[in-house]
Amino acid sequence: MKTERAEKTRNLVKKDVIKALLVEDDKSDRLLAERVLARYPQCAKLITDTAGSLSKAVEYLRNKEYDIILL
């Protein structure tokens, strides 16, 4: 299990584009997280969709695939 998780992490780091879904219902916290992610130095391009509710997050997940989900 631990080895499998490490392998998935290595594969994620090797990507040119990382697709993330940020789910946060508090607007101030959501904006803060978006700013932090935008300024973080990255080795890959980070594409982030944001959802302000669980229902919006579920809608995104039905229509797109993500590498990571931040709650």
BADOMAR-736359 format. One line per field, with one value per residue (C-alpha): residue in three letters; x, y, z. Coordinates in steps of 0.001 Angstrom, whole numbers, plus 500000, padded with zeros to 6 digits. Example, Ala and Ser with C-alpha at 12.3 -4.5 7.8 and 13.67 -1.06 7.14 Angstrom:
titor	[ALA; SER]
x	[512300; 513670]
y	[495500; 498940]
z	[507800; 507140]
//
This chain:
titor	[MET; LYS; THR; GLU; ARG; ALA; GLU; LYS; THR; ARG; ASN; LEU; VAL; LYS; LYS; ASP; VAL; ILE; LYS; ALA; LEU; LEU; VAL; GLU; ASP; ASP; LYS; SER; ASP; ARG; LEU; LEU; ALA; GLU; ARG; VAL; LEU; ALA; ARG; TYR; PRO; GLN; CYS; ALA; LYS; LEU; ILE; THR; ASP; THR; ALA; GLY; SER; LEU; SER; LYS; ALA; VAL; GLU; TYR; LEU; ARG; ASN; LYS; GLU; TYR; ASP; ILE; ILE; LEU; LEU]
x	[500000; 502743; 504737; 501663; 501008; 504642; 504459; 501289; 503022; 506053; 503781; 501930; 505197; 506256; 503140; 503319; 499811; 498175; 494386; 493094; 489635; 489448; 486284; 485688; 482361; 483823; 484512; 487380; 489139; 488564; 490106; 493048; 493694; 493500; 496076; 498422; 498189; 498767; 501971; 503428; 506432; 505545; 507374; 504096; 501236; 498429; 494889; 492431; 488636; 486945; 483647; 481860; 479568; 479446; 476813; 479068; 482011; 479925; 478965; 482634; 483525; 480827; 482232; 486003; 488880; 491254; 494692; 494060; 491097; 491643; 488966]
y	[500000; 502450; 501627; 502091; 505544; 506551; 505456; 507514; 510527; 510090; 509841; 513014; 514930; 513862; 515406; 518586; 519598; 518822; 519173; 520117; 520630; 522988; 522558; 525218; 526722; 529797; 532405; 534091; 530772; 529743; 532975; 532634; 529056; 530128; 532873; 530518; 527922; 530561; 531802; 528406; 527578; 524571; 522202; 521613; 523825; 523708; 524019; 524560; 524491; 525802; 524738; 526580; 523700; 519931; 519889; 521988; 519692; 516641; 518356; 518967; 515363; 514014; 515959; 516063; 514047; 515458; 514480; 515934; 517218; 519756; 519980]
z	[500000; 500974; 497828; 495630; 497147; 496634; 492985; 492420; 493970; 491707; 488649; 489662; 490023; 486512; 484890; 482816; 483913; 487253; 487393; 490840; 492290; 495269; 497354; 500029; 501066; 502779; 500082; 501982; 502584; 498960; 497646; 500022; 498892; 495232; 495855; 497676; 494900; 492208; 493890; 494763; 492539; 490468; 488211; 486334; 485266; 487850; 486523; 489364; 489317; 492443; 493943; 496714; 497592; 497640; 494891; 492614; 493399; 492471; 489201; 488379; 489263; 486951; 484008; 484558; 485922; 488527; 489749; 493214; 495215; 497982; 500666]
//
